[in-house]
Amino acid sequence: MPGRDLVAVCGTYCGACRFYRTQCTGCGAVQGKPFWVNEYKRDVCRLYDCCVTQKGFIHCGECSELPCALFIQSSDPSLNPQEADKNKSARISELKKRATMGTEAWLTAQRKSGAA
């Protein structure tokens, strides 16, 4: 499906990410190996590994454990605690929407909302 490169398992729409096109081609495109994993001495994003590799899901919104401890612990280190909590809440909301409406419809909604 066109646009799958722009969806991350964690609820982020890559088209709205500040690193898209400059440092990353989209989480779907890199299959859980965005540029920043090297900074944490990892081969793959922990959320991607749990969601896709271990559980066989397309995104975290399909998991009954959302938000799990791993999801709660994972945040953008450039955000202060309040911003990180707001970001996690927004991503959880988007994952629930995506689980309900499906990825293709969710992507269409993201594009229409001007998130790109």
C-alpha positions in Angstrom: 0.0 0.0 0.0 1.4 3.4 -0.9 2.4 5.4 2.2 3.2 2.4 4.4 6.7 3.9 4.7 5.2 6.8 6.6 3.7 4.8 9.5 5.5 3.8 12.6 4.5 1.0 15.0 4.5 3.5 17.9 1.7 5.8 16.5 3.9 8.4 14.9 3.0 9.6 11.4 6.4 10.0 9.8 5.2 12.7 7.4 5.0 15.0 10.4 8.3 14.0 11.9 11.1 16.6 11.9 13.6 13.9 10.7 11.6 12.7 7.8 13.4 13.2 4.5 16.5 14.7 6.2 17.7 11.8 8.4 15.1 9.2 7.8 13.0 7.8 4.9 10.2 6.8 7.3 9.9 4.1 9.9 8.1 1.7 7.6 10.8 2.1 5.0 13.6 1.4 7.4 11.7 -1.5 9.0 12.5 -0.6 12.6 16.0 0.7 12.0 15.8 4.5 12.1 19.1 6.5 12.2 18.8 6.9 16.0 19.0 3.2 17.0 22.8 3.4 16.7 23.0 6.1 19.3 21.4 3.6 21.8 23.7 0.8 20.6 20.8 -1.2 19.2 20.2 -2.8 15.8 16.4 -2.2 15.8 13.9 0.0 17.7 12.7 -1.8 20.8 9.0 -1.0 20.1 9.4 -2.3 16.5 11.1 -5.5 17.7 8.4 -6.2 20.3 5.5 -5.3 18.1 6.5 -6.7 14.7 9.2 -9.3 15.3 8.1 -10.8 18.6 4.3 -10.4 18.5 3.6 -10.3 14.7 1.5 -7.1 14.9 1.5 -4.2 12.4 1.4 -1.6 15.1 1.2 -1.3 18.9 -2.5 -0.4 18.7 -3.2 -4.1 17.9 -1.7 -5.1 21.3 -4.0 -5.6 24.3 -1.2 -4.4 26.5 -1.1 -0.8 25.1 0.3 1.1 26.8 2.8 -1.4 28.1 5.8 -0.6 30.3 8.1 -0.6 27.2 5.8 2.0 25.4 5.7 4.1 28.5 9.5 4.0 29.0 10.1 4.9 25.3 10.1 8.6 24.6 12.0 11.2 22.6 14.9 12.3 24.8 14.7 15.8 23.4 11.3 16.3 25.1 10.9 17.4 28.7 8.7 15.1 30.9 5.5 17.0 30.3 6.0 17.1 26.5 6.9 13.4 26.6 3.7 12.5 28.4 1.6 14.6 26.0 3.4 12.9 23.1 2.7 9.5 24.5 -0.9 10.2 25.1 -1.3 11.5 21.5 0.4 8.4 20.1 -1.8 6.1 22.1 -4.9 7.9 20.8 -3.6 7.6 17.2 -2.8 3.9 17.7 -6.4 3.3 19.0 -7.8 5.2 16.0 -5.6 3.3 13.6 -6.7 0.0 15.2 -10.3 0.9 14.7 -10.2 2.4 11.3 -7.4 0.5 9.7 -4.0 1.7 8.5 -5.0 2.8 5.0 -7.9 5.0 6.3 -5.7 6.3 9.1 -3.0 7.3 6.6 -5.7 9.1 4.5 -6.9 11.0 7.6 -3.3 12.0 8.5 -2.7 13.4 5.0 -6.0 15.3 5.0 -5.4 16.8 8.4 -2.2 18.4 7.1 0.0 16.4 9.4 2.5 16.0 6.6 
